[in-house]
Amino acid sequence: MTQMDDAVEKLAQAPAFSKPAKVGRVFDTARRIMLQDGGCAALETRIQALEEAGVFWGSDWAKPSILIPTLSRYSLQSAVAESVVIEALSELRFLAVAQGSYKHSELSSEQASHFLTQVLASNLPMLFTPPSEAERETQGRLAKIPRNLLAHLADRIGYEQIIDQLIEEIWRILNQRPIQVDSIKQMITQIAICQANPEIDLGISGQGADRLVSSLYGPTQACRDDPGVDVYQRSLESMDSSALLKEATGFARAMHDTGLVSPYHATLLRHLRETDDHLLPEALGLSTTGRDCLLCYRELVYALIGEAVHPQTPQAIYGLALMLERGILYHPSVAPAMWRQLALILSEWSRSRLSMAFGDAIEPRSRLLEGVLCMLGQPLGVGQGNNPTCQSARALSMWAYNDPDYLLQMVAWAARDDEIVMHFEGQPISSRESQSGVASSLPIDLDAVSLLVVPHLDRIYAEMGRRCIGREGDPHRWVNPEFHGWWSGRGFNINVDVATGALEHLEDFLRHFYASYHPYYNGNQPLIHPQPAGIAVTDSVARFIGWHAITILRVATDPDQVMRVYFYNPNNDSGQNWGDGVEVSTAGKGERYGEASLPFAQFASRLYIFHFDPLERGELALITRDELDEVVGYIHRSWGVGRVPAGELQADSGHGHSSNPEA
């Protein structure tokens, strides 16, 4: 370790411009240390000195808060030694922070622990199996480093805790009913492999995994042993109606319980369509509303099953069931638009994009139709992926929720014509003619609909912003109503000075928000249409992260009679700790699937933009000084730090939660 300490010292002393020349020796020494038993433990004790010396300087790993845990797999399996080593050192940094031995300015212990759980979940095969022939061929001795690292992480965190945390994490995400579940299915598959491996002793952990594993590989008696789709198809052909009914109800129960759909379920649905179609409502788990909708649009539903439901696209079943439950086919324009979607001829660009993202196991048109059904059935399950396109994801969700035929029109334009035309203040904007959007590259980690539509929306949104250059104030004042739809309020309120970032008119902003949205101050008027809004996102120690687009869906009391704001967050995981006691709930507080919620005051404390109908604007709400001070206190202790104009007093810290000294 003397060589490592010497290399670190030289790196620390080197000026910034020469650090890249010095860091190579550190990487080489770290590589040799991590190949030895106990090497990762030795480096963990030095990781703070390594980071402060500049081992991550100038790389993607320099800002741990932006790292994506699922991408660790690619770095750890790289044939480039430097990529493997820097990723391993980064994980040791997270471990030191999680264990409390390293107080990091950008990471909390909770964030680091959560990150490592996801890293281990993404790399379970490497944790429990030796290097494959392919790994040995491409990585050589390097293949030992990821395994030494992961074993060290698991030993420090605890194997039981890993599996139990992973199961808890899966259920937490499933409670939000996301459209994209491939990564969740991969995690469940790894848990199943671990359970089946006699060489892996999980102790008493993993007890809650059975429902997850069975939902994919054995929801019913006939497929309990995971016989394979072809074998299961043959067994269906010999079943009578009573046995088929048991299969149908078993599949429906598992699907609605988890939000996950087994490939066997798709096999059953296609079989029932041809033989026992009276059992389709049971196989879809429909209520009276869904059954009536299926009967009214029987031919369309059968066509959708034939085109979209395959063992490779089982989630289409859940989307179809929820779409029927919503009753949106009764909208006069939706059913004809779905027929158009069934007959849609995709452009070559659309086909290649879908094949690139999802493979060629199924026709791209069927893959897109699965995505359409899922989005119409789960409008609050749309995620933006690892892309700065929250505005576009929010628009898709809002249209699926509020204006489904408009969404279908957008899909048709994007998938067939490779162009979307929207209007801004009467002038057309073509996605084909617009310059680049917010995202610097084409996003790929999206659902099938977003994959095709978001690039167009992103360019149009950016162009609308460009057309507002030179106007005073925030461009969202004009862009949001034009981009999202007529129901977005033309009235606009913001509590930040755009030029300086300082808070302004805060009390009037809050009184107006209460008057517009709080039932006790707006005449008990429920929110009619979802409204776009902007929030200041903070981390678990209440530090400002950035501005983010969300949708306010409704305001209501929860089971404990607490007034809450229920909202949609496009960031793939709505359950977050925003610090200072502000913890976003996704289940157990009256949330519907896909909703996030906060008590009204806490939500108001993170809000910086909202829309309203200017013709309905009433008097500012006469909320009490205590109520006002509570919200202002939350703001001043979090994202408002450094934004309070000179001379303005801080709110009394005795209101709300105590100030966090780390914020």
N, C-alpha and C positions, 0 to 999 in steps of 0.2 A: 504493500500500500504506500510505501515511501515514494515510489515512482509516480503514483497517482497524486499524492499531496504536492509533489514538486511540480507536476504538470498543471495542476489547478492554480498553484501560486503564480506560475508564469503567465497563465491565461488571465488571471485577475489583474496582473500588473500591466498587461499589454493594452495599448490604446485601442479604441473601437475599430479603427481601420485595419489593424493587424490581427484582430481576434480570429478571423477565419483561418489564418495561417497557423495559429497556435492551437486551435481546438482539435485539429486532427490527431495530435498526440494524446489528448484527453480521451477521445473516442477509442483510439487503438488500445490504450491502457484499460479503459472500462470494458472493452470487449473481452480482453484476456481475463480480467477479474471475474466477469459474469459467467465465464465458462467453468469456473472453479466452484466447488461446494462452498457455500457461505459467502460467495462473492456479492450477491444481491443485498444481503444483510449489511455487508461492509459499506457498500455504496449508499445504502439508505441513510446511514449515519452521516454521510458527507454530502447529501444531495443539496442541502441549503447552500453550502459553500460552493458547490458546482454551479448552481443557478446564479448565485451572486457574482461568480467569476465570469459568467457570460457564456455558459455551455449551450444555451438555447438562443443566444443573441442572433438576430437576423433571420430566424427560421420560423416556420409555422407554429412551432412549439413555444415560442416566446410568450404568447398570451394563452395561458391554460384555460381561461374562461370561454374561449371560442372552439376548443377542441371537441371533436365528436367521438364518443367512445366506440361506436361500431366500426369506425375507420381504422382502429388500432390493429385489426386483423391483417389488413393489407401491409402495414408497416412492419409488423412482426414477422410476416411471411416473406418479406422482401429478400431478394438476393444481394441487395446492396447493404454492406455491413453498417454503414453510417446510419441508414434509415432504421435498422433493427435496434442499434445502440441508443439513438436519441429517443426513440419511442419507449424503450425500456427505462431509460433514465427519467423520462416524463412520468411514467407510471409509478416509479419509486418516489418521485416528488409528490404525487397525489397520495401515496401511501403515508408518507411522513406527515402530510397535512391532516389526513384522516385520523392518524394515531395521536395527533396533538403535539408532535415533537417539532413541527415547523409551522410557525404562524405566518401564513402567506397573505400578502396584501390584496390578491385577486381571488382567493379561494377561501371558503369556509370549510371547516371539518366535515359538515354535513354534505356539502357539494362534492367534496373529494371522495367521501365514502360512497355516495350515490354513483358517481362516475366509475369507480372501481368495480362496483357490482355489475354495471353494464359491460365493462371491459371483460370481466371474467365470464359473463354470460355469452358474449360474442365469441369468446375463445375457448369454450368448454372442450371442444375436441382436442385441442393442444394440451389442455390441462390433464386430460385423462388417457390420452393415447400417445404412443411413441411416434416419431416422425415417419411419414409415409415415404415410399420410394421417390415420389415426385419431389417432396421437400428435401430429401437427402441429396437428390440430384441437383436441385437449384440452389440450395442454401449450404449444403455441406455441414461443417461443424457449427455454423451459425444457427442451425435449427435447434441446437441445445439451449441457446440463450432464452428464447421465448418460454420454453418449458421450465427452465430454472426460475425465470421471473414469475411466471404464473403460479408455480408451486410456492414460491416465497410469499406472493400476495395472498394465496389461499391459506397458507399456514398462519399468517399474521391476522387475517380477518376471520378465519374459521370456515371449514367446508360446509358445516351445517348451516351457518349463517348465510353462506353464498346461495345455496339451493333455496332455503326458506325465503331469503330476501328476493330472490329471482321470482319465486312463485307469487309472493306478495306484490311485486312490481308488475307482473303480468296481469294479475287480477285488477290492480289499480288502473292500468291502461285500458283493459277490456271494459271496465265500468264506464269509460268515456266513449265506447263504441266507435273507434276509428275505422275509416274505410280501408286503410292500408294495414293489413295484419300479417304480411309475409314474415317480417322479422319476429313477430310473436310466435308464429307457427314454427319457425326455426328454433327458437328457444325451447318451446315445448318438446320438439323433436329431440333436442339434446338432453332434456330431463328424462325423456323416455329411454334414451340410450343408456344414460347413467343408471337408471333403475334396473335395466335389464342386464347390466354388466356385473357378474358375480365378483369381479376383482375390486369393485368400488364399494366401499362401506360408507353409506350416507348416514349411519346411525339412526336417530329418530327423525331426521329432517325429511322434507319432501312429502309429508303426509297429505298436504293439500293439493298434490299434483294429479291425483287420479282423475278428477273431473276434467282437468285440462287435457290430459293425454287421451282419455276416452272420447272426448268431444271430437277429436280428429281421427283417431284410429279404431274406435270401437264403440260408437254411441248406442248400438242396439245389439241384441243377442246374436243375430245372424252374422254380424261382422266383428264380434267381440275379440276374436283372435287375429284380426287384421289379415284376412285371407287374400286380399288383392281384389281389384275392381272386377276383373274377368270372372273370378270364382264367385264373387258375390252376385254378379249378374245372372249366372247360371242358377244360383240358389233361389233368386227371386222368381225365376220361371216356374219353379216347383211349389211356390207358396200359394195357399188359398187366401181368400179375402180377409179372414180373421188374422192370419199371420202378417199379411201386408199392412193391416191397420196398426198392429203393434209396432211394426217397423216405422211406419209413418209418424206415429205419435212419439216414439222414442227419439227419432231424428229431430222433430220439431222442438221437443223439450230441451235437448242438448243445444240446439242452435240459439234459441231465445235465452237460454241460461247464460251462454258465454259470448254470443255474437260471432262465434266461429262456426264454420260449416265444413263437414267432412266430405271428401270426394265420393264416399259411398252414398251420401245424401243425394248428390247429383245423379248417380246411377239409378237410385230409387225413383226420383222424380221423372226422369226420362221414361222409365219403365211404366210408371203409373199413367203417364200421358197416353200411352199406347194401349194399356190393358184395363186399368181400374181407375179411370179419371175421377170418379166420385170421391176418391181418397185424397185428391190433391189439396183440398183445404186443410185436412189433417196433417199432411206432410209439410205444409207451409206454416202450420200453427196459427191459422187465421181466426180472428174474432168474427162477430156477426157483420161488422163493417167490411172487413176484408173479403169475407165469403160473398157478400152481395156484389162487391166490386168485381170479383172474379167471375161471377155468373153473368154480370152485365157485359163484361168484356172478355168472354171466354175465348173467342177466336184469337184475340190479340195476346192474351196470356199464354195460350198454347204456342203461338208463334215465338214469343219471347223465350219460353222454355226451350223450344227446339233450337233456337239460334244462340242463346246466351248461356244456357246451363249445360256444362260439361264437367267431368271430373277435374279438368284443369282450371275451371272457373267456378268453383263451388260457392264463392261468396255472392254470386249473382242471385242465389236462392234467398239469402237474407235480405238483399236489396229489394228483390221482387216482393217478398212478403211484407216488408215495411212500406213499400210504395202502395200496395193494395190497402194496407191498414190506414194510410193517410187519405185515401179516397181521391187522390188528385186526378185519376183518370176521368172523374166526373166533370172536370173542367173541360169545356167544349173543345178547346184547341189541343189538349194534351194527348189524347188518344190518336188523332191524326198525325201529330208530330212523332209519336212513337212508331207508327207505321212507316213514316218517312225514315226514321232511324234504322228500322229493320232493313229497308231497301237501299240504304245509303252506300254509295260507291266511294271508298276512301281514296284519297290522293296517294301517289307513290311516296311522298314525303311522310304522310301520316302513317302509312303502313310500315315504313322503315323505322320510324320513331317508336312505334309500338313493339315491333319485333326486337329492336335494340334493347328496350327496357324489360320486356317480358318473355322474350324467346319466341320460338316458332312452333311450340307444342300445340298451339291452337291458332285459328285464323285471327288476324288482327281485328277484323270487324266484330268477331265474337268477344274478343278481349275488351274492345271499346264499349260494346253493349253491356257487358258486365259492369263496367265502370259507370255507365249511365244509370243503370238500375240501382247501384249502390249509392250514387250521389242523390238520386231522387228519394231513395228510402232513408238515407242517413245524411241529410243536408248539413248536420252539425259535426259530421265525421271527416270533413275535408281538412287536409293538412297542407301546409306550405312546404314541407320538407326542409332541407338545409339550404333555403334560398330566401333572399330578402324580398319575397313577393307576397307579404301578408295582405296587401290591398287586393291582389287578384284572387287569392284564396278566399278572402272575405266576400268578394263579389260573387264567386261561384256558389258559395254556401248560401248567400242571401237570395240569389235567384232560385236555387233549388228549393229553398224554404218558402219563398214568397211568390215566385213568378216562374214556375217550372217550364212553361212553354217557351219563355224567353231563353232559359238555359239551353233547351233543346235546339233553338235556333242558332245560338252561339256554337254549339257542338257541330251542327251541320255545316256552318260556314267554315269553321276551322278545319274539320276533318275532310271535307269535300273540296273546298275552294282554296285552302291555304291562305285565307284572308278573312279578317273581321273588320267591318266598317261601323264605327260608332260616331256620334255627333257631339260636338262641344260648342255650346252656345250657337247652334244652328249650322255649324260648319263640319263637314265630314272629316273623319280621321281614319285613314286606312292603316291597318297593322303592317301591310306589305310595304307601304311607303314611309312609315315612321322610322326614326332613328332607333338606336339601341334603347332598351328599357332599363329598369332598375337592376335586374340581374345581369352580371357581366358575361355569363355563359348560359346556354340552354339547360334548364333544370331537367334532371333525369329521375330523381327519387320521388316521383309523384304517382298518384293514381292515374288510371288511363285517360280520364276526361281532362284532368289538370295538365297532364303531359302534353296534350295537343292544344288546349285552349290558353293556358297561362302565358306561353311566350307571346301570343298575340295581345292579350290583355295587358301584359307588362309593358309592351311598347306603346300601346295606346295611352295607358295611365301616365307614362313618362312624358309623352307628347302633350297631354293635357297640362301637365305641370309646366312644361316649357312655354306653353301659350299663356301662362300666368306670370311669366317673368316680367318684372317691372311694376306689378301691382303691389299695393301696400298690404301687409298682413300675410297670413298663412294661405298658401294656394289651395289647401283642402276645402276652404270656404266655397270655392267654385267647382273644384274637381269632384268632390264626393257625390253631390247630387247628380251631376252629369254622368258620372261613371257607374254609380250603383243603381239609380232608378228614381222615378218621380217621387216615390214615397219618402226619400231621404229629405229631411227638413231643410228648407232653404235658409232658415235662421241658423246662425253659427256663433259659438262662443268659445273663446280660448283664454287661458289664464297666464300665458307666457308671451313676453315680447319677442317676436320672431328675430329681430335684429340682435338683441343682447342676450336672450335666453333667461332674462330676469322675470320673476313672478310679477304680475300686474293685475289689478282689479280682482283680487282673489276672493274677497268676501262677496262682492256682487256676483261673481262667477258661481260660487257655491249656492248662494240664495236663489239664483236663477235656475240652477240645475235641480235643486229641491222643488222649486215651483213647477218645473217642467215634467219631472219624472216621479217624485215621491207621492204616493197615493194620499197621504195625509195633508199635502199642500197643493195638490192639483185637482181637487174636487173628486178624488177617487177615480180618476180616468185611467183605465188600463192602457198600456202601450199598444197601439193598433198594428203598426208595422215595425219590423226590426230597424234599428237606427245605427248608422256607423258612428264610431267614437274613437278617440285616441287616448292611450294611456301612457304614463311614464313608468316603464318597467324597472323594478329594483330587485336586487339579489337578496339572499337570506339575511344579510346584515344591513339591509335597507340602503345600499349604495345604488345610485342611478346607473342603469345599463343602457337604455335607449328608448326611443319612441316606438309605439307599436299600435297597429290597427286592430280593433275588435268590433263586435256587434252587440249592442244592448238589445236583449230579447224581451225581457219582462221584468217587472218589479213586483214582488209579492212577499208575504210573510212565510217563513219556513215553519216546520213542525213545532219549533220552540217559540213561535210568535215573534221572531226577529225579522225586521224588514230587510230583505236582501235584493241585490241586483243580480239577475241571472243573465249571463252573457256568453257569447261564442268567442273563443280564442283560436286562431288558425295555426298556432305554433306546434301542433302535434301532441302536446301534453299540457292540459290546462291546469293541472294540479301543481301549484308552485308556492314556495314560501318567499314572500316579497319583503320579509323583514319587519321588525318592530311590531310583531304579533299579527301581521297581515298575511294570513295563510289562505290561499284560494282553495275552496272545496269543490269537488266534482261528484260527490255521492254522499248521501245521508242527510243533506240539508234541503231536501225537496227538489233536487236537480233532476231534470229529465236527461236521458242519454245525450251526451255531447255538450251539456251545459256546464259552465263554471259559475261559481257564485261567491259573493262577499257580502257582509253586512253593508248597508247603504253608506254609512259614514266612511268605512274603510275603502269601499270602491270609489267614493267621491275624492278620497285623498290621493288616489293614483290617476285620476282623470285630468286631462288637460285640454281636451277638445270634445264638444258635443254639438249635435244639431237639434233644431226644434222648428216648429211651424210658427213663423213670425206673425201670422194672423191670429194665432191662439195665445200669444204671449200675454200673461197676466202680470199682476204685481209680484215683485220679488218676495220670496217666502219669508215669513216672519219667524224664522227658526231662532231658538234661544241662543244666548251668548255661549252657554256651556256646550251646546251641540256644535256651534260654529268653531269654538276653540278646540274641540276634540279633533275635528277634521284638519284644521289649520296646523295643529300640533303634529299630526301624522305627516303632513307635507313638509313642515320645517325640519323634521327629524330624518327625512329620507331624501327624496329627489330634490327637495327645495333647498338643501344645503348649498350655500354659495349663490343662491338665486334671489335671496331676500334683499330688496332695495335698501340702501343705506338709510338709517333712521326709522325703519319699520321694526317694531318690537317682535320678538319671537313669541309664539303662543305659549301660554303657561304649560310647562312640562308636566304638571300634575294631571292634566287631562289626557285621556287615552292611555297608551302604554308608556312605560318609562323609556327615556332616550337610550339608545344603544351606544355605548362608548366607542364601539368599533366603526360606527357609521360615519 
